[in-house]
Amino acid sequence: MLSTDPYVAAMETQLREWQARLDALKARAEKATVEGRIDAHKQIKSFDARFVDVRRRFDELRAAGADRAADIKVGLEKALDAFKSEFTRKRS
């Protein structure tokens, strides 16, 4: 799929924003107490794993032809929704 596609551009922006949130969480975790840091690192490890999956699916979408794009979009959106849901639920 072309990187100039509006969907790809919007998704790329969204992924950058979520990466920034994840990076901010990592920075806060480093400033936490030892006990808080341990808990935060467990959460971050889980968030990282989900985000790696999202990025992998996004890269797959960018490399895909139009014939596969629709199926990959569905998987990407599900993976992103799962990441956002976990991130939001565990951060509140």
C-alpha positions in Angstrom: 0.0 0.0 0.0 1.3 3.4 -0.8 2.7 5.6 2.0 0.8 8.5 0.5 -2.5 6.7 1.1 -4.6 8.7 3.6 -5.3 5.7 5.7 -1.6 4.9 6.0 -0.7 8.5 6.8 -3.4 8.7 9.5 -2.3 5.4 11.0 1.3 6.4 11.0 0.4 9.6 12.9 -1.6 7.6 15.4 1.2 5.1 15.9 3.7 8.0 16.5 1.3 9.4 19.2 1.0 6.0 20.9 4.8 5.5 20.8 5.2 8.9 22.4 2.8 7.9 25.2 4.7 4.6 25.7 8.0 6.5 25.8 6.6 8.9 28.4 5.5 6.0 30.5 9.0 4.5 30.3 10.5 7.8 31.4 8.1 8.0 34.4 8.9 4.4 35.3 12.6 5.2 35.6 11.9 8.0 38.1 9.6 5.7 40.3 10.6 4.0 43.5 12.2 0.6 43.1 9.0 -1.1 43.9 7.0 1.1 41.5 9.7 0.6 38.9 9.3 -3.2 39.1 5.5 -3.0 38.6 5.9 -0.4 35.8 8.4 -2.5 33.9 6.0 -5.5 34.0 3.3 -3.4 32.4 5.7 -1.8 29.9 6.9 -5.2 28.8 3.3 -6.2 28.0 2.7 -2.9 26.3 5.9 -3.2 24.2 4.9 -6.7 23.1 1.5 -5.5 21.9 3.0 -2.4 20.2 5.6 -4.5 18.4 2.7 -6.6 17.0 0.9 -3.4 15.9 4.0 -2.0 14.2 4.6 -5.4 12.5 1.1 -5.3 11.1 1.5 -1.7 10.0 4.7 -2.5 8.2 3.0 -5.5 6.6 0.2 -3.2 5.4 2.7 -0.7 3.9 4.3 -3.5 2.0 1.1 -5.2 0.9 -0.6 -4.8 -2.5 -4.2 -3.6 -2.8 -5.4 -7.2 -2.9 -4.3 -8.0 0.6 -4.7 -4.5 2.2 -8.3 -5.0 3.4 -7.5 -8.1 5.4 -4.4 -6.6 6.9 -6.2 -3.5 7.9 -8.7 -5.5 9.9 -5.9 -7.3 11.8 -4.0 -4.0 12.3 -7.1 -2.3 13.7 -7.8 -5.2 16.0 -4.2 -5.2 17.3 -4.2 -1.5 17.8 -7.6 -1.6 19.6 -6.2 -4.3 21.9 -3.1 -2.3 22.6 -5.0 0.9 23.3 -7.5 -0.9 25.5 -4.8 -2.5 27.6 -2.8 0.7 27.9 -5.8 2.7 28.9 -7.2 0.1 31.3 -3.9 -0.5 33.1 -3.0 3.2 33.2 -6.3 4.3 34.9 
